[in-house]
Every structure is written in structure tokens, then in C-alpha cells.
Amino acid sequence: MTAAAAPIADYAPSTGVAKRAWRELRELVTFRHLVRHLVSTSLRTELASTRLGVIWWILDPLALTAVYYVLVSVILQVRTPHYPLYVLTAIISWEFFARSIMMSMTMTLAKEGSMRQVAYPRSAVPLAATLTQAVHFAFGLGVVLVLLPVFGLSPGKMVLLVLPLALLELVLTLGVAYLLAATNVFFRDVKHLTDHVLWLLFHLAPALYLASLIPARWRGTYELNPFATLFDGFRSVVMYNRLPGTTLLHFGLLAGASLAVLAVGFICFVRASRSFAKVA
């Protein structure tokens, strides 16, 4: 099978969804060069179309951080230690999640034509979109590390725990991206609805305020938000060189849930992709 000119080989209707998903996964490994190409092309296009280049990757999070700092610390007079870094770390983590989802939906629609004409695993598209945003995420975390001394902080050995935390967020993000990218092909309003829902979820997560401000009666519901765990984790290991306050059991549950979301999202995408070519 090559990506040159072969028509897309659809799965037989009798083939089980598990077998189709397994075959798609194997083809994804075979076409890993395609994923690298899509990622590098997206990044080169971004950099070639602007004069400031990678500065734009961090300019938006920095601008949002400045706005929230003025609103919360200056106008509302709410004091939080190292507040600009506190907010910036959360924004960088959140934008990885949100932009991966939105880019996955956009790219899946944009590649509809090639999906009908060229043989390649369609699941490569959301994967490439998510990995593209992962590069932005890594760059943003690097900027946070550079800014630590400005606030009297310094990175320590705990910063290495960023890797498993980032992997955990990647798994969760990719699962949601697969699910929504497939849904958006059939219902185009999903992208617009998702944009509003993501905005709401960001403000419900502890991005702008301390978790200690959450009333005790709502604490259990609040902790169901995976970003309550992820934000605390990134802040703890990057800013304060300490273990996250969340228990290992909580992280284990989040990891299990993220893997389940990825499995469900991938299977739903593979199943739905059989009908992508039929959608006008």
C-alpha cells in the first residue's frame, strides 16, 4: 500500500470494528512518515507566513496572562503568589488541549478530498494536528522555565515529571480530538459549539484562581475536571519543584480514564471514517 495513487481501500461491512481499529493502528505505524510530514508542513506554514515566527506561539498566552493579571490582581485585588506564572502555565496547558481539538476538526474537513483519492490512514490527520500543537506546548513550557528566575523561582529535578504529565494530557487530548473530529464531519455545528464549551470549561478549571477557593460542598465535583489535576501537576513540578498535591490514586484514575477516552475516540473515528467520502 502506498500513498501515491492507490484508491482508498475500505473495510468490508462484515469486518468487526475492533479489527478495523487494529488495522488502522498498524497502518498508522506504517505511515508514520506521513504524520511527520503533516506536522512539519503545518509548522513550516505557520513560520513562513509570519515575520515574528515562533514568537506568535507564546505571544497569545502572554497577552492573555497580562489581561488576567490586570483583572484579577490589579482590579479585583486578589493576591496569588507568582500569579503571572500561575496563569501562564495553565493557559499553555489548556491551549494545547483546545487548539489540538479545533485543529483536528479543521484539518479533517480540509483533507476530505485527499481521503477520497489517496490511500492513507485517516486517523493520521487528528494525530498530526495534536502533535503539531504539542510542539507549541513544549515551546511554551520552555518559556515558563526561562521566566522562573524573574519571579525568584528556579527549576529543579521535579521538572522531569513534566514528561509523564504531558504524556497524560496528550492521551486525553488525542482521544477527544478523534471523537470530535469524526462528529464534526457529519454535523458541522459541532466545531462552533465546541469552541464555546471549551471557553466555559477553561473558566471552570483552576486556571485563574486557587483551588482552595472552591467551596467544600463542590470540591468533589470540581475534582472530576481533569485539568484540576493537570494544572496543579504542571504548576507543582515546574514552578515549585515539588510533587503534585494530587494523590497517585487520582493520577491513576485520570490515566485510566484518558486511555479509555483515547480508545473510544479512536474506534469511533475509524468507524465513522468509512462514511467520510459520502459526506458532501
Sequence and secondary structure as in RCSB ss.txt:
>XXXX:A:sequence
MTAAAAPIADYAPSTGVAKRAWRELRELVTFRHLVRHLVSTSLRTELASTRLGVIWWILDPLALTAVYYVLVSVI
LQVRTPHYPLYVLTAIISWEFFARSIMMSMTMTLAKEGSMRQVAYPRSAVPLAATLTQAVHFAFGLGVVLVLLPV
FGLSPGKMVLLVLPLALLELVLTLGVAYLLAATNVFFRDVKHLTDHVLWLLFHLAPALYLASLIPARWRGTYELN
PFATLFDGFRSVVMYNRLPGTTLLHFGLLAGASLAVLAVGFICFVRASRSFAKVA
>XXXX:A:secstr
  SSS       TTS HHHHHHHHHHHHHHTHHHHHHHHHHHHHHHHHT SSTTHHHHHHHHHHHHHHIIIIIII
S    TTHHHHHHHHHHHHHHHHHHHHHHHHHHHHTHHHHHHS S TTHHHHHHHHHHHHHHHHHHHHHHHHGGG
GT    GGGGGHHHHHHHHHHHHHHHHHHHHHHHHH THHHHHHHHHHHHHHHHTTTSS GGGS GGGHHHHTTS
HHHHHHHHHIIIIIS S  SS HHHHHHHHHHHHHHHHHHHHHHHHHHTTGGG  
